[in-house]
Amino acid sequence: VKPFEYGLRLVYIYEGGIFSPDVLKITDADLAAKFAEGVGFVAALSLGVGILTEASLSSVILGGFKNVCALALEADFIEFPQVEKIKEFVDDPEAWCAKYGGGGGGGDGGG
C-alpha cells in the first residue's frame, strides 16, 4: 500500500451566491484593515449622533484639548508646552516653520 493523499479541490463556493475560492484567501492584514475601517465608522457615527463611545473617545478628548488651547491663547494663560508652541506659531509662522520644519504640502497654489 502506497501513501496516498485525499482532499477536496474547491472550484466554486455557494452561499447566497456563487463565489470563487479566492474569497477564502484572507490575511491577517486584511482582517485588521476591515476591523479598523469598522471602528472608524462607529466613531464617525457616534460623533455625529453625539453619543460617547470607546471608538470616539480619543476624538472627543482631542476636541476638548483644542478648546482648552484656544481658551488659553485667548486669555493669554500659557502654562502648557503645547500652548507655547501654538503661541510661537501664531506670533511668527515663518520662524516656527524654520525651527520645527514646517510642512510644505507640495502644492502649486491651485488654479
C-alpha positions as CSV (number, residue, x, y, z in Angstrom):
1,V,0.0,0.0,0.0
2,K,1.4,3.3,-1.1
3,P,0.8,6.5,0.9
4,F,-2.0,8.5,-0.7
5,E,-3.5,11.9,-0.3
6,Y,-7.2,12.6,-0.1
7,G,-8.8,16.0,-0.2
8,L,-11.2,18.4,-1.9
9,R,-10.4,20.9,-4.5
10,L,-12.7,23.9,-4.3
11,V,-14.0,25.1,-7.7
12,Y,-16.8,27.4,-6.6
13,I,-18.4,28.4,-3.3
14,Y,-22.1,28.8,-3.0
15,E,-23.5,30.7,-0.1
16,G,-26.1,33.3,-1.0
17,G,-24.4,33.5,-4.4
18,I,-21.6,31.8,-6.4
19,F,-18.0,32.9,-5.4
20,S,-14.5,32.0,-6.5
21,P,-12.3,30.2,-3.9
22,D,-10.1,33.3,-3.9
23,V,-12.6,34.9,-1.3
24,L,-11.1,32.5,1.3
25,K,-7.6,33.9,0.9
26,I,-7.9,36.4,3.7
27,T,-4.8,37.5,5.5
28,D,-4.4,39.0,9.0
29,A,-3.7,42.3,7.4
30,D,-7.0,42.2,5.5
31,L,-8.9,41.5,8.7
32,A,-7.1,44.2,10.6
33,A,-7.9,46.7,7.9
34,K,-11.5,45.8,7.8
35,F,-11.7,46.0,11.6
36,A,-10.1,49.4,11.7
37,E,-12.5,50.6,9.0
38,G,-15.4,49.4,11.1
39,V,-14.1,51.2,14.2
40,G,-13.8,54.3,12.1
41,F,-17.4,54.1,11.0
42,V,-18.5,53.5,14.6
43,A,-16.5,56.6,15.8
44,A,-17.9,58.7,13.0
45,L,-21.5,57.6,13.7
46,S,-21.2,58.2,17.5
47,L,-19.6,61.6,17.0
48,G,-22.4,62.6,14.6
49,V,-25.1,61.4,16.9
50,G,-23.3,62.9,20.0
51,I,-23.0,59.6,21.9
52,L,-19.7,58.9,23.6
53,T,-18.3,55.5,22.8
54,E,-14.9,53.9,23.2
55,A,-14.2,54.4,19.5
56,S,-15.0,58.2,19.6
57,L,-13.3,58.9,23.0
58,S,-9.9,60.0,21.5
59,S,-11.6,62.4,19.1
60,V,-13.7,63.9,22.0
61,I,-10.6,64.3,24.2
62,L,-8.7,65.9,21.3
63,G,-11.5,68.3,20.6
64,G,-11.6,69.3,24.3
65,F,-7.9,69.9,24.3
66,K,-8.2,72.1,21.3
67,N,-10.8,74.1,23.1
68,V,-8.5,74.4,26.2
69,C,-5.7,75.6,23.9
70,A,-7.9,78.1,22.2
71,L,-9.1,79.4,25.6
72,A,-5.5,79.6,27.0
73,L,-4.4,81.5,23.9
74,E,-7.3,83.9,24.1
75,A,-6.8,84.5,27.8
76,D,-3.0,84.7,27.4
77,F,-2.7,82.0,30.0
78,I,0.2,79.9,28.6
79,E,1.1,77.2,31.0
80,F,1.3,74.1,28.7
81,P,4.2,73.3,26.4
82,Q,1.7,72.6,23.6
83,V,0.1,76.0,24.0
84,E,3.6,77.6,24.0
85,K,4.3,76.0,20.6
86,I,0.9,77.2,19.2
87,K,1.6,80.7,20.6
88,E,5.0,80.7,18.8
89,F,3.3,79.7,15.6
90,V,0.6,82.3,15.8
91,D,3.1,85.1,16.6
92,D,5.5,84.2,13.7
93,P,4.6,81.3,11.4
94,E,7.7,81.6,9.2
95,A,10.1,81.4,12.2
96,W,8.1,78.5,13.6
97,C,8.3,76.6,10.3
98,A,12.1,77.2,10.1
99,K,12.5,76.0,13.7
100,Y,10.3,72.9,13.6
101,G,10.4,72.1,9.8
102,G,7.1,73.4,8.5
103,G,5.3,71.0,6.2
104,G,5.4,72.3,2.6
105,G,2.4,70.4,1.3
106,G,3.9,70.4,-2.2
107,G,1.0,72.3,-3.9
108,D,1.4,74.8,-6.6
109,G,-1.1,77.2,-5.2
110,G,-4.1,76.0,-7.1
111,G,-5.7,77.3,-10.1
